[in-house]
Amino acid sequence: MKEYIKKRLLADGYAAENGLEQTVENLMNLQGESMQMLKVWLDTGRVPDFEPIEGIDKAFLRKKLKMKDPAIILARAMLQTDAQAVAWFKSLAK
């Protein structure tokens, strides 16, 4: 699965020299709903919508922060588990 994720990231425009290996590891370590989102993306090329977390949703991450799908999945996981990440994302929303 690791190599498949790596190939998908490269096809999606991620550069090998910009932390690709760490991004792959982070994606492989996802759990629960975030892992399900990753599987949907791998199967369909689309990230499902999710309920906003502290006012942050997929549209904000994509439009305001210009995140690609895998980054959106990782950001959602961070929003669910990391209070500092929530504060940081909220500061960007202002």
FENGI-V618062 format. One record per residue. N is the residue number from 1. RES is the residue in one letter. OMEGA is omega in whole degrees, 0 to 359 (NA if undefined). Layout:
N|RES|OMEGA ; N|RES|OMEGA
//
This chain:
1|M|182 ; 2|K|181 ; 3|E|178 ; 4|Y|179 ; 5|I|180 ; 6|K|179 ; 7|K|179 ; 8|R|179 ; 9|L|178 ; 10|L|178 ; 11|A|181 ; 12|D|175 ; 13|G|176 ; 14|Y|180 ; 15|A|183 ; 16|A|184 ; 17|E|183 ; 18|N|175 ; 19|G|182 ; 20|L|182 ; 21|E|180 ; 22|Q|178 ; 23|T|178 ; 24|V|179 ; 25|E|180 ; 26|N|179 ; 27|L|181 ; 28|M|181 ; 29|N|179 ; 30|L|178 ; 31|Q|173 ; 32|G|184 ; 33|E|179 ; 34|S|176 ; 35|M|177 ; 36|Q|177 ; 37|M|178 ; 38|L|180 ; 39|K|177 ; 40|V|179 ; 41|W|179 ; 42|L|182 ; 43|D|190 ; 44|T|185 ; 45|G|181 ; 46|R|176 ; 47|V|178 ; 48|P|172 ; 49|D|175 ; 50|F|178 ; 51|E|178 ; 52|P|176 ; 53|I|183 ; 54|E|177 ; 55|G|181 ; 56|I|179 ; 57|D|183 ; 58|K|181 ; 59|A|178 ; 60|F|182 ; 61|L|182 ; 62|R|187 ; 63|K|184 ; 64|K|184 ; 65|L|177 ; 66|K|180 ; 67|M|172 ; 68|K|186 ; 69|D|180 ; 70|P|178 ; 71|A|177 ; 72|I|179 ; 73|I|179 ; 74|L|179 ; 75|A|179 ; 76|R|178 ; 77|A|178 ; 78|M|180 ; 79|L|181 ; 80|Q|190 ; 81|T|190 ; 82|D|182 ; 83|A|178 ; 84|Q|178 ; 85|A|178 ; 86|V|180 ; 87|A|180 ; 88|W|179 ; 89|F|179 ; 90|K|178 ; 91|S|179 ; 92|L|182 ; 93|A|184 ; 94|K|NA
//
